[in-house]
Amino acid sequence: MKTIPKPAQKYLKYLVFLGLSIAIAGLVAGFVSEKWSALPISLLVVGSLLMLVGLVFYLPQLQVVLQQRSTQVGTDAIVATLSVIIILGLINFLAVRYPSRIDLTETQLFTLSPQTQKIIGNLPQPLKVLVFDATPDPADKELLDNYRRQGDNFQYEFVDPQIKLGMVEKFGVDSAREVHLEYDERLQRLQTLSEQESLSEVSLSNGIERIIRQEQPQIYFLQGHGELSPDNSGENGLSSAESSLENAGYRVETLNLADRAEFPQDAAAIIVPAPQQELLEREVELLQDYLDEGGSLLLMFEPRTESGLEPLLEEWGVRRDSRLIIDGSIANSSLATVLVNNYGLHPITADFENGNSIYLLSEPLEVEEVEGIQATSLLRTSEQSWAESDLELEEFEFNPGSDIQGPLTIGYALNRQQTEESEDRDKLEELDSDEEESPTSEESESDSDEEESPASEESDSDSDEDESESKQDEKESRLVVFGNSRFATDGWFKQQLNGDVFLNSVKWLANTDDTSLSIRPKELKNRRLNLTVGQAGMIFWLAVFIVPAFGFAIAGWTWWRRR
Amino acid sequence: MIAISNIIAIFRKELQGYFTSPFAYIIVGVFWFLSGSFFISILLETSQEISLLEQQGTPYPIDAAYIFLLRFFSALGLLSLFILPILSMGLYAEERKRGTLELLATSPITNWSVAVGKLLGAIAFFTFMILPLLIYEAIAFGTADPPLQPGVPLLAHLGLILLAAAILSLGMFLSSLTDSTILAAILTFTLVLLLWIVDLLANRLPSPFSDILSHLSLLKHYNNLIQGVVDLSSLVLLMSYIILGLFLTAQSIEALRFARR
């Protein structure tokens, strides 16, 4: 300050006004455009700096008036301190605003995949992720922060469901820790977090991609033959099922084949909920054609009804049994109620473990093997259950002659690959890459090829099967048959796992469960520390005794020497 | 050039002060004992957990070295919160008490050089303190299969030293304000603890404030570094604390120079 000649100092103070105007210009530009891009920010920074420099030269003049040295020094110090804090603040602001990160972890744990970066970077409108969780998990927050760094249109919020009841209402949140997406006034439930399931890039990016594409799979409920209806609520209604489908991002409509000249082309799945009268032959043929062309059907049957769908079932090797399942394992309850806690190995029932689901009035299903069709039994009743043939009896009991001893199956999932030699996985993979030509998937293909590192080999074998299965969506026919219809009706839907049985079935049928972006889950490298007992012992002695004792010994020695 | 040789002179004097003080060695002994205990207990705990997971047949790959590194450095960061204020408390308070501060303040060496030299001395001493840990790490990570890449552990150590430098720098400033070393240590500990947990408070606030406050958090940026992410904003923030501490120290000595005249 002292080195600058007086005249210069005289003019330098006007920097305050110059700086002020530049800073204001930056502020106005920023607020008007509502985008804090480089220009308004740099204007603001330069302006503030000029203002500070000007102030430094301006203030001594004030102090001349005061004529007091100590106050001058004090004010100088305050001004200087303030300016340093502001400069540091601005530098920090810029570093946060224009982030740059290098991920040194071997498996790039904290780096989002190129597909995610592209989607988030190119978001045309603001997208918001809402996590209904009062206490954010640091890992989830870290992931969301990472997403936010990729683009300005990505926002997230942790919502306390106990306080923001309006939000809970708006998004239809049922349980804590649900994750919802909001984009362009569309709302979508993504997943529910739990101890086992934390927020992952795979599910988040795929969910975002779906909501941007506005892909809302169309689900039809067949009507016109006394079926259960999504428009009814109550005993014969499926309104709970309908609303939970809508929450899961599906469009739901009823379908009356007699009214329509054309079969709908947009059906992701058609549900036939317990017809009471037989379907017309033409209708069955339509459904059959739909299924053969890679469609998906969910059939639910009430015991002892004729549906007219028997030819279709026969083609798939499914036979309905007219006997009624009685479950002896449930004490003090209607014997016609069946409790299931034994599930098949299938995507639909994968997460159920030994949870319960309840079925009132069920019939057993049997499946014969048909070539090219893969059938998995989904729901198996207990050992104590049997299929009763004589319903006129006062008290049901098992008669070895006419009844079948459990366990019985009341739900089957069947799928048929339309391609020949579908077992050949290599061929399937080739098909995969040809099939989807959208830019994102193209990139993802090449990407996943590149990442064939030895570390991920282990997981490869698992995920490959899923991928080859799910990517065949054009060509695979899927059928789910339940010998029960009550489980999805309003009174029963929310009981135990019933709703999940229904929803997961539709998800599997509509093929929305699979991931269209082939993002690999982030995994650690598989590494162990193979310490021998000797090595562990050595560290123990060194760390706990020898080294600290050495420190204390020197302390004693220096103390003694000082004396 | 003269400034640099001044800094080196101050640095050497400061380091010598630590190495000839029995008190400093007691701190070192305590630190070695605590960090060593942390090391071995976290190591055993982690390997037990992993072998349990293996028995359950977990399908996920586990990086034992990485998990251990994260846990150990988290513990080490916390331990440093308690140890570092003790290292920084005497930097100026001791001089003030002995009456040598006026000498220092009026000496031809600039306040900046003195502050930088003292800070470097304290950082060097802390680096000396963590040296034995490298031996344990060498033994433990030497058994890693497949071998460990050096990037993440190196960054973790750098993160620890940067964190230490930031805490020492702020501690040095507080030490220059008082002639009571205990008070300086308590003030430093309070400030650093506040900066450590500030992002917990930040969660409760509305948007712009919560972002600003959580950016100030030492824990967040330290975690970033020990996890293996070189985040420019983390480096900038820690450097900012260092510079701020140095600047404020120089200012406070400057104020002293004029106040006594």
Chai-1 contact restraints between the chains, C-beta under 6 A:
chainA,res_idxA,chainB,res_idxB,connection_type,confidence,min_distance_angstrom,max_distance_angstrom,comment,restraint_id
A,V73,B,F258,contact,1.0,0.0,6.0,A-B,restraint_1
A,A77,B,Q251,contact,1.0,0.0,6.0,A-B,restraint_2
A,A77,B,A255,contact,1.0,0.0,6.0,A-B,restraint_3
A,T81,B,Q251,contact,1.0,0.0,6.0,A-B,restraint_4
A,V84,B,F247,contact,1.0,0.0,6.0,A-B,restraint_5
A,L88,B,S240,contact,1.0,0.0,6.0,A-B,restraint_6
A,N92,B,V236,contact,1.0,0.0,6.0,A-B,restraint_7
A,N92,B,L237,contact,1.0,0.0,6.0,A-B,restraint_8
A,N92,B,S240,contact,1.0,0.0,6.0,A-B,restraint_9
A,A95,B,L232,contact,1.0,0.0,6.0,A-B,restraint_10
A,A95,B,S233,contact,1.0,0.0,6.0,A-B,restraint_11
A,A95,B,V236,contact,1.0,0.0,6.0,A-B,restraint_12
A,V96,B,S233,contact,1.0,0.0,6.0,A-B,restraint_13
A,S100,B,L232,contact,1.0,0.0,6.0,A-B,restraint_14
A,R101,B,V229,contact,1.0,0.0,6.0,A-B,restraint_15
A,R101,B,D231,contact,1.0,0.0,6.0,A-B,restraint_16
A,I102,B,V230,contact,1.0,0.0,6.0,A-B,restraint_17
A,D103,B,V229,contact,1.0,0.0,6.0,A-B,restraint_18
A,L104,B,G151,contact,1.0,0.0,6.0,A-B,restraint_19
A,L104,B,V152,contact,1.0,0.0,6.0,A-B,restraint_20
A,L104,B,L155,contact,1.0,0.0,6.0,A-B,restraint_21
A,L104,B,G228,contact,1.0,0.0,6.0,A-B,restraint_22
A,T105,B,G228,contact,1.0,0.0,6.0,A-B,restraint_23
A,E106,B,Q149,contact,1.0,0.0,6.0,A-B,restraint_24
A,F110,B,V229,contact,1.0,0.0,6.0,A-B,restraint_25
A,E523,B,P61,contact,1.0,0.0,6.0,A-B,restraint_26
A,L524,B,P61,contact,1.0,0.0,6.0,A-B,restraint_27
A,L524,B,D63,contact,1.0,0.0,6.0,A-B,restraint_28
A,K525,B,D63,contact,1.0,0.0,6.0,A-B,restraint_29
A,N526,B,P61,contact,1.0,0.0,6.0,A-B,restraint_30
A,R527,B,D63,contact,1.0,0.0,6.0,A-B,restraint_31
A,R527,B,A64,contact,1.0,0.0,6.0,A-B,restraint_32
A,R527,B,A65,contact,1.0,0.0,6.0,A-B,restraint_33
A,R527,B,A144,contact,1.0,0.0,6.0,A-B,restraint_34
A,R527,B,P146,contact,1.0,0.0,6.0,A-B,restraint_35
A,R528,B,A64,contact,1.0,0.0,6.0,A-B,restraint_36
A,R528,B,D145,contact,1.0,0.0,6.0,A-B,restraint_37
A,L529,B,A64,contact,1.0,0.0,6.0,A-B,restraint_38
A,L529,B,A65,contact,1.0,0.0,6.0,A-B,restraint_39
A,L529,B,A140,contact,1.0,0.0,6.0,A-B,restraint_40
A,L529,B,T143,contact,1.0,0.0,6.0,A-B,restraint_41
A,L529,B,A144,contact,1.0,0.0,6.0,A-B,restraint_42
A,N530,B,T143,contact,1.0,0.0,6.0,A-B,restraint_43
A,N530,B,D145,contact,1.0,0.0,6.0,A-B,restraint_44
A,L531,B,T143,contact,1.0,0.0,6.0,A-B,restraint_45
A,Q535,B,I139,contact,1.0,0.0,6.0,A-B,restraint_46
A,I539,B,I40,contact,1.0,0.0,6.0,A-B,restraint_47
A,I539,B,Y136,contact,1.0,0.0,6.0,A-B,restraint_48
A,I539,B,I139,contact,1.0,0.0,6.0,A-B,restraint_49
A,F540,B,I40,contact,1.0,0.0,6.0,A-B,restraint_50
A,A543,B,G36,contact,1.0,0.0,6.0,A-B,restraint_51
A,A543,B,F39,contact,1.0,0.0,6.0,A-B,restraint_52
A,A543,B,I40,contact,1.0,0.0,6.0,A-B,restraint_53
A,A543,B,Y136,contact,1.0,0.0,6.0,A-B,restraint_54
A,V544,B,G36,contact,1.0,0.0,6.0,A-B,restraint_55
A,V544,B,S37,contact,1.0,0.0,6.0,A-B,restraint_56
A,V547,B,W32,contact,1.0,0.0,6.0,A-B,restraint_57
A,V547,B,P132,contact,1.0,0.0,6.0,A-B,restraint_58
A,P548,B,G29,contact,1.0,0.0,6.0,A-B,restraint_59
A,P548,B,W32,contact,1.0,0.0,6.0,A-B,restraint_60
A,P548,B,F33,contact,1.0,0.0,6.0,A-B,restraint_61
A,G551,B,Y25,contact,1.0,0.0,6.0,A-B,restraint_62
A,G551,B,V28,contact,1.0,0.0,6.0,A-B,restraint_63
A,G551,B,G29,contact,1.0,0.0,6.0,A-B,restraint_64
A,G551,B,W32,contact,1.0,0.0,6.0,A-B,restraint_65
A,F552,B,G29,contact,1.0,0.0,6.0,A-B,restraint_66
A,I554,B,Y25,contact,1.0,0.0,6.0,A-B,restraint_67
A,A555,B,P22,contact,1.0,0.0,6.0,A-B,restraint_68
A,A555,B,Y25,contact,1.0,0.0,6.0,A-B,restraint_69
A,A555,B,I26,contact,1.0,0.0,6.0,A-B,restraint_70
A,A555,B,G29,contact,1.0,0.0,6.0,A-B,restraint_71
A,T558,B,P22,contact,1.0,0.0,6.0,A-B,restraint_72
A,W559,B,P22,contact,1.0,0.0,6.0,A-B,restraint_73
